[in-house]
Structure formats: structure tokens, C-alpha cells
Amino acid sequence: MKKILLVEDEKMTRDIYVTKFRETKDITVITAITSKDGDEILKNEDIDLMVLDIILPAENGLLYLERLRKSGNKIPVLILSNLEGKEYRQKAKELGATDYFLKTDYTPTELVELVKKLI
């Protein structure tokens, strides 16, 4: 069974994605609200893929991704955000994000299918 880490601070969004991932029965999802929570999970779990929001409390997702890469962490990271600007997508790619998806472009079910193809 594959494990993903979902770093998302909005409870409703987080709950919807957790429900959809759990419906697949072949993906275990662990959630974090902040990058600090994500760090703790990464220390203790073997994660196959991280789904990361950009707008997070304390440290935004792009800064978190940059810090992960500087520390040598090569986990595949899928950015899932409401921020549409090309500069966000470009920065995420420069920092080593596997891909960048807008929340408004995909239903939760479609996103789960995309994640399944990546892991």
C-alpha cells in the first residue's frame, strides 16, 4: 500500500481529499496542517508522495519545498493550490515539484486518479 502525505490547512478541503483517497483502498493518507507537522511525519513514516498546498500557516508550501530540497529530501511533491499565476508554477518546478495542479481544475476524484498514476 502506498502512503501519501497531504499538507493542507483547510479542514474541509483536507477532509474531502482524505475521504477520496481512502476510497481507493490502495493508498494510505496521512495529513499535516503545517510544514512543521509535515516534518514530524516525514521523520517517522515512509512516504511515497507529498501533496502540498502553497498557502499554509507559518511557512508557505514553496518555502517548505525549498527547505526539503536543500536538506536533501527527494520525495515526489505534487503542488495542489488555488494560486494560478505562472510564477507559482515556475517556482514550484524550479524547486523540484513533480507537478502543479490547480484545485479548481480537478475534482477530488480526478486528483486521486492523477496521484495514483504518479505513485
C-alpha positions in Angstrom: 0.0 0.0 0.0 1.3 3.4 -0.9 1.5 6.3 1.6 0.9 9.9 0.8 1.3 12.9 3.0 -1.3 15.6 2.4 -0.2 19.0 3.8 -3.4 21.2 3.7 -4.5 23.6 6.3 -8.2 24.0 5.2 -10.1 21.4 7.2 -13.0 21.0 4.7 -10.6 20.5 1.8 -8.4 18.2 3.8 -11.4 16.0 4.8 -12.7 15.8 1.2 -9.3 14.6 -0.1 -8.8 12.2 2.8 -12.2 10.6 2.1 -11.5 10.3 -1.6 -8.0 8.8 -1.1 -9.4 6.3 1.4 -12.0 5.1 -1.1 -9.2 3.8 -3.3 -8.2 1.3 -0.6 -4.6 1.1 -2.1 -3.5 4.5 -0.7 -2.9 5.4 2.9 -3.2 9.1 3.5 -1.6 10.9 6.4 -2.4 14.6 7.0 -0.5 17.6 8.2 -1.7 21.2 8.7 1.6 22.9 8.8 5.1 22.3 7.4 6.3 21.6 11.0 3.7 18.8 11.2 4.9 17.5 7.8 8.5 17.4 9.1 7.5 15.2 12.0 5.6 12.8 9.8 8.4 12.6 7.3 10.8 11.7 10.2 8.5 8.8 11.3 6.9 7.5 8.1 7.9 6.2 4.7 6.0 8.5 2.4 5.7 7.8 -1.3 4.3 11.2 -2.4 3.5 14.5 -0.8 0.5 16.6 -1.9 1.3 20.1 -0.8 -0.7 23.3 -0.6 1.1 26.6 -1.0 -1.0 28.8 1.4 -0.1 27.3 4.8 0.2 28.9 8.3 3.8 29.9 9.3 5.7 28.6 6.3 4.2 28.6 2.8 4.4 25.5 0.7 7.0 26.8 -1.7 9.4 27.7 1.2 8.7 24.3 2.7 9.5 22.6 -0.6 12.7 24.6 -0.9 13.8 23.7 2.6 13.1 20.0 1.9 15.2 20.0 -1.2 18.1 21.9 0.5 18.1 19.2 3.2 18.4 16.5 0.5 14.8 15.2 0.7 13.9 13.9 -2.8 10.3 12.9 -2.0 8.0 13.5 -5.0 5.9 16.6 -4.3 2.6 17.4 -6.1 1.6 21.1 -5.5 -2.1 21.5 -5.2 -3.1 25.1 -4.9 -5.6 27.9 -5.7 -2.8 30.1 -6.9 -3.0 30.4 -10.7 0.0 32.6 -11.6 2.7 31.2 -13.9 5.3 32.4 -11.4 4.0 30.0 -8.8 4.0 27.0 -11.2 7.5 28.0 -12.5 8.9 28.4 -8.9 7.5 25.1 -7.9 9.1 23.3 -10.9 12.4 25.1 -10.2 12.3 23.8 -6.6 11.7 20.2 -7.8 7.9 19.8 -7.6 6.8 16.8 -9.6 3.7 18.7 -10.9 1.5 21.6 -10.1 -2.3 21.4 -10.1 -5.0 24.0 -9.5 -7.7 22.9 -7.1 -10.3 24.5 -9.4 -9.2 22.4 -12.4 -9.8 19.0 -11.0 -12.5 17.3 -8.9 -11.2 15.4 -5.8 -11.9 12.2 -7.6 -9.9 13.3 -10.7 -7.0 14.4 -8.5 -6.9 11.0 -6.7 -6.6 9.3 -10.2 -3.7 11.6 -11.1 -2.0 10.8 -7.8 -2.4 7.1 -8.4 -0.6 7.4 -11.8 2.3 9.2 -10.0 3.0 6.7 -7.3 
